[in-house]
Amino acid sequence: MSGSGVSRDPLPHAISRDDYAPATISLLSNTLLWGGSRTYHQRFGIRTNEWRVLSALGGRPGATAAEAGELLGLNKSVVSRSVALLREQGMVVLEREPGAKRLYLTDRGVEVHDAILPIALAREESLFEGFTEEEAAQMRSFLSRMYSNAARLKKYDESCLQRDSSSEQSTR
């Protein structure tokens, strides 16, 4: 830093995007989400989150919104908005049972699901361009293993928040 209080040079301890997996995963996730949302919205009137819900219900008919959210790793409010939009568009119905509101695809929901599915699979195929079948399977396995560590990451994040909360209280 020159006396101006502004850092104009790269920090020697800055994270390299190429060497830090969360940065690469975030970039990839953003590309997947934005590209999918644009494509699905233009062609089918829904976005990525609605597609996720359609896909989840395609594999788990009768799931509750909470179960779909857990399956997809989506916030309850995101699932709720997506379900509301899908119901508005006649793609999903909600059936009340004692103690549960079950979600099912309508014929229209199945039709849209089946129309998006080959696009979604082709998008995945594009990501695996240049990979052997074994490499693609290995990458899927690595990603699944990383996701299984997400609970550990969540615990770590919570412990950081607890430390921050404790230090805030001690400074008051």
ZALUMPA-96481 format. One record per residue (C-alpha): x, y, z; residue number from 1. Coordinates in Angstrom, 2 decimals. Example, Ala and Ser with C-alpha at 12.3 -4.5 7.8 and 13.67 -1.06 7.14 Angstrom:
<nodes>
12.30,-4.50,7.80,1
13.67,-1.06,7.14,2
</nodes>
This chain:
<nodes>
0.00,0.00,0.00,1
1.19,3.44,-0.76,2
0.20,6.05,1.78,3
-3.19,6.53,0.09,4
-4.91,3.71,2.03,5
-5.68,1.87,-1.21,6
-4.19,-1.53,-2.08,7
-3.22,-1.40,-5.75,8
-1.18,-4.61,-5.95,9
-2.37,-8.21,-5.80,10
-2.13,-9.62,-2.30,11
0.50,-12.34,-1.92,12
-2.04,-14.49,-0.04,13
-5.07,-13.99,-2.32,14
-6.99,-17.06,-3.45,15
-6.35,-18.18,-7.00,16
-9.62,-18.92,-8.80,17
-7.89,-21.74,-10.69,18
-6.73,-23.44,-7.48,19
-9.78,-22.88,-5.26,20
-12.54,-25.39,-5.97,21
-15.41,-23.32,-4.49,22
-14.65,-20.51,-6.97,23
-14.69,-22.86,-9.95,24
-17.83,-24.61,-8.70,25
-19.55,-21.22,-8.24,26
-18.60,-20.10,-11.74,27
-19.88,-23.36,-13.18,28
-23.06,-23.18,-11.10,29
-23.75,-19.63,-12.27,30
-23.24,-20.67,-15.90,31
-25.60,-23.61,-15.46,32
-28.26,-21.58,-13.67,33
-28.27,-18.53,-15.94,34
-28.06,-20.46,-19.20,35
-30.73,-22.92,-18.11,36
-33.01,-20.19,-16.84,37
-32.81,-18.23,-20.09,38
-33.38,-21.31,-22.24,39
-36.18,-22.80,-20.15,40
-37.92,-19.45,-19.73,41
-37.81,-18.57,-23.42,42
-38.98,-21.99,-24.55,43
-41.28,-23.12,-21.73,44
-42.11,-20.11,-19.53,45
-40.31,-21.45,-16.45,46
-36.84,-20.96,-14.99,47
-34.23,-23.25,-13.48,48
-35.86,-23.54,-10.06,49
-39.19,-24.55,-11.58,50
-37.39,-27.10,-13.75,51
-35.74,-28.49,-10.64,52
-39.12,-28.91,-8.97,53
-40.60,-30.57,-12.09,54
-37.61,-32.90,-12.22,55
-37.88,-33.75,-8.52,56
-41.59,-34.52,-8.82,57
-40.89,-36.58,-11.93,58
-38.75,-38.86,-9.77,59
-40.71,-38.50,-6.53,60
-44.42,-38.00,-7.26,61
-46.34,-37.00,-4.16,62
-43.41,-35.31,-2.44,63
-44.29,-32.40,-0.17,64
-42.75,-28.99,-0.85,65
-40.45,-29.54,2.14,66
-39.32,-32.91,0.79,67
-38.72,-31.42,-2.66,68
-36.71,-28.60,-1.08,69
-34.59,-31.04,0.88,70
-34.05,-33.23,-2.17,71
-33.01,-30.21,-4.25,72
-31.11,-28.33,-1.57,73
-33.37,-25.32,-2.10,74
-34.69,-22.84,0.42,75
-38.33,-23.34,1.43,76
-39.35,-19.94,0.04,77
-37.77,-20.73,-3.36,78
-39.66,-24.02,-3.55,79
-42.87,-22.31,-2.47,80
-42.57,-19.65,-5.20,81
-41.70,-22.28,-7.81,82
-44.62,-24.50,-6.83,83
-46.98,-21.49,-6.93,84
-45.81,-20.63,-10.46,85
-46.06,-24.24,-11.62,86
-49.58,-24.50,-10.17,87
-50.55,-21.23,-11.87,88
-49.32,-22.63,-15.18,89
-51.19,-25.89,-14.66,90
-48.08,-28.07,-14.40,91
-48.42,-29.14,-10.77,92
-51.36,-29.93,-8.50,93
-51.44,-30.02,-4.75,94
-53.47,-32.75,-3.06,95
-54.22,-32.38,0.63,96
-53.91,-35.43,2.82,97
-54.09,-35.59,6.59,98
-50.89,-33.93,7.74,99
-49.42,-33.35,4.27,100
-49.85,-31.47,1.03,101
-48.60,-33.74,-1.75,102
-47.43,-32.42,-5.12,103
-47.96,-34.16,-8.44,104
-47.25,-33.32,-12.05,105
-50.26,-32.73,-14.29,106
-50.33,-33.95,-17.88,107
-49.01,-30.50,-18.84,108
-46.24,-30.81,-16.22,109
-45.22,-34.20,-17.63,110
-45.24,-32.73,-21.14,111
-42.96,-29.82,-20.13,112
-40.73,-32.13,-18.08,113
-40.31,-34.47,-21.04,114
-39.59,-31.55,-23.39,115
-36.91,-30.07,-21.10,116
-35.25,-33.36,-20.19,117
-33.30,-33.81,-23.47,118
-32.15,-30.18,-23.27,119
-30.95,-30.65,-19.70,120
-29.13,-33.85,-20.64,121
-27.54,-32.20,-23.69,122
-26.36,-29.33,-21.46,123
-24.72,-31.87,-19.16,124
-23.18,-33.63,-22.17,125
-21.67,-30.29,-23.24,126
-19.90,-30.06,-19.89,127
-18.37,-33.49,-20.37,128
-17.06,-32.77,-23.87,129
-13.57,-34.28,-24.09,130
-14.08,-36.53,-21.06,131
-14.01,-40.31,-21.37,132
-17.02,-42.18,-19.96,133
-14.82,-43.22,-17.03,134
-13.74,-39.62,-16.38,135
-17.34,-38.40,-16.52,136
-18.41,-41.13,-14.07,137
-15.47,-40.28,-11.83,138
-16.38,-36.57,-11.89,139
-19.98,-37.37,-10.97,140
-18.66,-39.51,-8.12,141
-16.35,-36.71,-6.92,142
-19.19,-34.18,-7.03,143
-21.47,-36.55,-5.07,144
-18.75,-37.04,-2.48,145
-18.25,-33.29,-2.21,146
-21.99,-32.82,-1.76,147
-22.01,-35.45,0.99,148
-19.48,-33.24,2.79,149
-21.89,-30.30,2.65,150
-23.23,-31.14,6.12,151
-19.70,-30.79,7.46,152
-19.38,-27.43,5.70,153
-22.70,-26.30,7.17,154
-21.48,-27.19,10.69,155
-18.28,-25.26,10.09,156
-20.25,-22.21,8.87,157
-22.49,-22.39,11.94,158
-19.46,-22.56,14.24,159
-18.06,-19.44,12.54,160
-21.37,-17.64,13.11,161
-21.41,-18.71,16.76,162
-17.86,-17.38,17.24,163
-18.87,-14.09,15.61,164
-21.96,-13.90,17.82,165
-19.87,-14.61,20.94,166
-17.28,-11.98,20.07,167
-20.02,-9.39,19.35,168
-21.59,-10.04,22.75,169
-18.24,-9.74,24.54,170
-17.54,-6.35,22.94,171
-20.87,-4.85,24.09,172
</nodes>
